[in-house]
């Protein structure tokens, strides 16, 4: 007989979330009668039919090949970084006694009047000890933390216009965007839970443990995948999925995203809505490019003001709704970026008192 | 002699175009998860790329690939302590030869034809009550119908099913992925 309880066990069996006791329970159920055994066999047989067809249909060799290419590149890089940091680790651990070590790449920074040269990234460990890291750099968490040691939390903070790359103890990679605070444990036990305020792109390594991001009261739950989360205070939160599957949930509801989808969570109502997007636009910041497609000027200027730490004023206010398509590059100067926008549109930019004033071309004030 | 990097890339791309989906199908029979299987298959390709493997196995890269994926998938379920009834699982695996679009879709259609007799509402009600464990009242509110209608749909769905095929099979088709 199929009872509700057995149905639940079957479901758990299928999703591999069945506990040892439950598995034994199911085992004795199939021993009860041949009919039960037949049912289980049919159950397994048919979900395999469904998942095989599903898999065949939903796999794309071209996407996969690009992934393989990227993963190989990342792996090769990580390997070099790891070798560099073995030496650095010994030195740093002696001097600072902290649980993290860092490596900074030779990112070239262009000198412009509005790029902040003194930008830094701040790491605070569980004891409140602070360490200054180089903006645009990279930090690899120590994986040799004693298993019995209590879990401790570190916090990393980037400044407006800053960015940073973090490799967690499970080899997941997190790119932190401007003005972002990220809190993470020094080791992962049972689950991987981190907290985010601001924006980050995650490339989560698959290791069987659930990976959870808490951002502005919303939970994003994944196994192994690539996605971007933007969760700045007072703004709508977005979660954009590039690869794999994620579940976005809050007290109100929960939604599952498939690749190419973006969940927008209203900052006022916490309602979750889903739309199809070109994910490149939301993730290209990790390589220092801001791609936009039919974006209102306001959003473009918001990104620029984060990169260069400038306030923006519109005169008149309605100018913020003009739409643009194009790309901007973080390592170029602000003037370069503004000139591009100016060339192709009716607006012009003036710098005044440390602010950028947006006006309509040809109007004299 | 070491193959040139560009050759390796080209060869891998070619092999992936040809076999990627089929390899994922092989793997998903063990992991029961599309995401995990894609990860496993891609990992194997990354490894082969690094080790320049597939070019040295000139005779039959296809057989070698399928064997590697099978091993990697079995490794994965062992490492993650998946609890499975091995004999039943094994009896329901299909061989490489059977993994073609034609065969897979045929098996799938056959299955769906069996539940084709249910109306969409009946299916939705059944799903909500049996799989999602919802109450009649909740379902009625969500679907904007009366509680009595929900009960009718549910009873009718069960009646159809009992005649045709065990409830267990239906649950699979209805349950969320």
Interface residues (C-beta under 8 A of the other chain):
Chain A: X2 X7 X10 X11 X13 X14 X15 X16 X18 X20 X23 X27 X30 X39 X40 X41 X42 X43 X44 X45 X46 X47 X48 X49 X50 X51 X52 X53 X54 X55 X56 X58 X59 X61 X62 X64 X65 X67 X68 X69 X71 X72 X75 X76 X206 X208 X223 X224 X225 X244 X245
Chain B: X9 X12 X13 X16 X17 X20 X21 X22 X24 X25 X28 X29 X32 X33 X34 X35 X36 X37 X38 X39 X41 X42 X43 X45 X46 X49 X50 X79 X80 X82 X83 X84 X85 X88 X89 X91 X92 X93 X94 X99 X101 X104 X105 X107 X108 X111 X130 X131 X166 X167 X168 X169 X171 X172 X173 X175 X177
